[in-house]
Amino acid sequence: MATPRAPFTQELTRLLQLAAPLLVGQLAVLGLGITDIVLSGRAGTDDLAGVMLGATLFDLPMMFIMGVFIANSTLAGRLHGRGDRAALNAHFLNTLWLALPIGLVAALAVTLMRLVVLPQLDTPASVKLIASGYLLPMTATAFLLPTLMAVRTTLEATGHPRLAMMFNLAAFAVNIPLDYAFINGWGWLPAMGGVGCGWATLVVVSGVIGTQLFYIHKTPHLHFLHLHRRLRRPEWPAVRELLALGTPMGGAILAEAGFFHVIPLMVASLGTLALAAHAVAMSFDMIMFMIPLALAQAITIRSANALGKDDTRGARHIAVTGLKVGLALALCQSLGVFLLRDQVPGMYTPDSTVASVAASLLLVAAGIRIFDGLHIVGTGILRGYGDTRSTLVISCVAFWLAGAPLAWLAASGRLDLTGSGIQNIWLAILGAVIFASAMTLWRVRTLMASPRDPLANKAPN
């Protein structure tokens, strides 16, 4: 049944109110990694390199695993919109059941990274030793992360994004002293160096999960998520539906993130200067990326809520409003990056040569912000509608069939548009993002023109 359509300003307010705590929560999670880098760097160069290497090997499989559970925002959001508390409770339990085998797969993937991939890398033995020690506790963290994602996405999709944000902020705050204690030693704790970052993360993640489940169980207004003493068995059709929706989503995130993880390997062939400038520019661009990502997640949840009420007209209005806001945000970000391109690199490095090259890359990044912002927001719409297979196809085609070959040609000197190898690689990134944006917006237009809901008769009951 359709509900009266909210005016543009009203829907804009709702999107921003939802996106704000999502953004703060994401920045808090990003802060965990920054804390590891800063504090491990004080322990020594090898410790810093080992933590960064270990984190990279950990992140790759986690991109897929965490992507699977982002689908929970769509399904839980629809049930919340429908107002079916009993079905939402059953869905939450099914999501937690799914987190167990997915957690085992994640732990196995990190173990393979530590025992098989890491020894094959051309890296100093001292750095490998620290990376291996870091990945040992992170294997247990990998097992727990799906459960953390299941709880977090459920809270966000059911109207409690601020609660999820507060847990993320608490994790960030607690991680700082824990990192310091495990790295430098404190009381009975021995000094572990960079390896201690892995143990601190494990303690933080374990504590957050336990605290979240305890809070849910003890809070009356979250009674619809209570886990009863006599746990029900998983409802396998509903579990399979979540997996079927989440697997393409995880694949899409892995494809896109994998592309950006491969780019530094190509840049490395151009020398230390290019690699340092790339790190500076990409680090700043990643912070910019978080803002449209939060908006996209808000659009996913809002449109899923509307579709849960069978309000396809309202879902289209939310999508259109989100696109308008996303375009305005992208243009503002692009202008900001363009105007600050000469000042930003100085915040990262005192080397004027590196800063100059990074500034030239930020000029390209200003263009990337426009098209990447539209791609991200469009992907949020597709996720809200449950069309995750399209996101997988788009990511694979745009970033691997188009972007990766262009970047390789640029790195090898076969594609030279500017006379600078690193600038050519960034232009290849821009080309991939433009392609992804065009494909995403075309799919969004096609989807919204259809009166049929892609997840009709498939939503969990």
HELIX and SHEET records of a PDB file:
HELIX    1   1 PHE A    8  ALA A   43  1                                  36    
HELIX    2   2 THR A   45  ARG A   82  1                                  38    
HELIX    3   3 ARG A   85  LEU A  112  1                                  28    
HELIX    4   4 MET A  113  VAL A  117  3                                   5    
HELIX    5   5 LEU A  118  GLN A  120  1                                   3    
HELIX    6   6 ALA A  125  ALA A  157  1                                  33    
HELIX    7   7 PRO A  161  ASN A  184  1                                  24    
HELIX    8   8 VAL A  195  LYS A  218  1                                  24    
HELIX    9   9 PRO A  220  LEU A  225  5                                   6    
HELIX   10  10 TRP A  236  ALA A  268  1                                  33    
HELIX   11  11 THR A  272  GLY A  308  1                                  37    
HELIX   12  12 THR A  312  LEU A  340  1                                  29    
HELIX   13  13 PRO A  345  TYR A  348  1                                   4    
HELIX   14  14 SER A  352  TYR A  385  1                                  34    
HELIX   15  15 THR A  388  SER A  395  1                                   8    
HELIX   16  16 CYS A  396  GLY A  403  3                                   8    
HELIX   17  17 ALA A  404  ALA A  411  1                                   8    
HELIX   18  18 GLY A  421  ALA A  449  1                                  29    
END                                                                             
